[in-house]
Amino acid sequence: MKKYTMFLLIVLFFTLSVSADIAEVETSDLSIGKVRFPRPFIHDGKDYGKGIYKITLKEKEGEIFFMVSNSADELLFEEVAIVKPKKSRIGKRPFLLRRRILRGYEFFRIKVTKPDKLILGYFLLAKKTKKS
């Protein structure tokens, strides 16, 4: 009986510590890290070249934003994220990152999966021009 009680206490302690870690990640800014944009893209009428950009998720006034910075840590722009509530099975990881060029080569999507939601960011890719 003592072994069974001890086992339950250990499981309870472990689940509480894991849920505390997840809650800590959700309340603070989440640094996604360096993301490689495979093609040039456009944001707010400005052209940005292909390359590596630092991405951070930041929550302001109940909305989540993608904060895009260059390699020198200068903030270039903010992009509003699309948030979809969804229960995921990512295990103990705080987030899962997926990058993809969507069909038609029109948008580059960054998809961040957290344990309770999906966070999506869409970036308009520049059209390829033919050289004559």
C-alpha positions in Angstrom: 0.0 0.0 0.0 2.9 2.4 0.8 4.5 1.7 -2.6 1.2 2.5 -4.4 0.7 5.8 -2.4 4.3 6.8 -3.1 3.8 6.0 -6.8 0.7 8.2 -6.9 2.6 11.1 -5.2 5.4 10.9 -7.7 3.0 10.9 -10.6 1.1 13.8 -9.2 4.3 15.8 -8.6 5.6 15.1 -12.1 2.3 16.2 -13.7 2.2 19.4 -11.7 5.8 20.2 -12.6 5.2 19.6 -16.3 2.1 21.7 -16.4 4.0 24.5 -14.6 6.6 24.4 -17.3 4.0 24.7 -20.0 2.3 27.6 -18.3 5.6 29.4 -18.0 6.2 29.1 -21.7 2.8 30.4 -22.6 3.0 33.6 -20.5 6.4 34.8 -21.7 7.6 35.7 -25.1 8.4 32.7 -27.2 11.6 32.8 -29.2 11.2 30.7 -32.3 14.8 31.2 -33.3 16.3 31.6 -36.8 14.0 30.8 -39.7 15.3 30.7 -43.3 13.0 32.4 -45.8 13.6 30.5 -49.1 12.5 33.3 -51.4 12.3 37.1 -51.2 9.0 38.4 -49.6 7.0 41.5 -49.3 5.6 43.1 -46.1 3.7 46.4 -46.0 5.0 47.4 -49.5 8.7 46.8 -48.6 10.8 44.1 -50.2 12.9 41.8 -48.1 15.5 39.4 -49.5 15.6 35.7 -48.9 17.7 34.6 -46.0 17.7 34.0 -42.3 15.5 36.1 -39.9 15.0 35.8 -36.2 11.4 35.2 -35.2 9.8 35.8 -31.8 6.2 35.4 -30.7 4.9 38.2 -28.5 1.5 38.7 -27.0 0.1 42.3 -26.9 -3.4 43.1 -25.7 -4.7 39.6 -26.2 -3.3 39.2 -29.7 -0.2 37.3 -30.8 2.4 38.8 -33.1 5.3 37.4 -35.1 8.2 39.8 -34.4 10.7 39.6 -37.3 14.2 40.8 -36.8 17.3 40.7 -39.0 20.6 39.0 -38.0 21.7 42.1 -36.1 18.6 41.9 -33.8 17.0 45.0 -35.3 13.2 44.7 -35.4 12.0 44.9 -39.0 8.3 44.4 -38.6 5.4 42.8 -36.7 2.9 40.4 -38.3 -0.4 39.5 -36.7 -0.7 35.8 -36.1 -3.7 33.6 -36.7 -4.5 31.5 -33.7 -6.6 28.4 -33.8 -7.5 26.5 -30.6 -6.5 22.9 -30.9 -5.4 20.1 -28.6 -2.2 18.7 -29.9 0.0 15.7 -29.1 3.4 17.2 -29.2 4.5 15.6 -25.9 6.7 17.5 -23.5 8.0 20.0 -26.1 7.0 23.6 -25.6 6.3 24.1 -29.3 6.8 22.4 -32.7 7.8 24.6 -35.7 6.9 23.8 -39.3 7.8 26.0 -42.4 6.3 25.6 -45.8 5.8 27.4 -49.1 2.1 27.0 -50.0 0.7 25.8 -53.3 1.2 28.3 -56.1 4.3 29.8 -54.5 2.3 32.7 -53.2 2.8 32.5 -49.4 5.4 31.2 -47.0 3.7 29.8 -43.9 5.2 29.5 -40.4 3.2 27.1 -38.2 3.9 26.9 -34.5 2.1 24.1 -32.7 1.7 24.5 -28.9 -0.1 22.0 -26.6 -3.4 24.0 -26.7 -3.3 25.9 -30.0 -1.9 26.5 -33.5 -0.3 29.8 -34.3 0.0 30.6 -38.0 1.9 33.3 -39.8 1.6 34.0 -43.6 4.2 36.0 -45.5 3.6 37.1 -49.1 6.4 35.9 -51.5 7.7 38.2 -54.2 6.9 37.0 -57.8 9.8 35.8 -59.8 10.6 38.0 -62.7 12.0 36.5 -65.9 15.3 38.0 -67.1 15.5 38.7 -70.8 
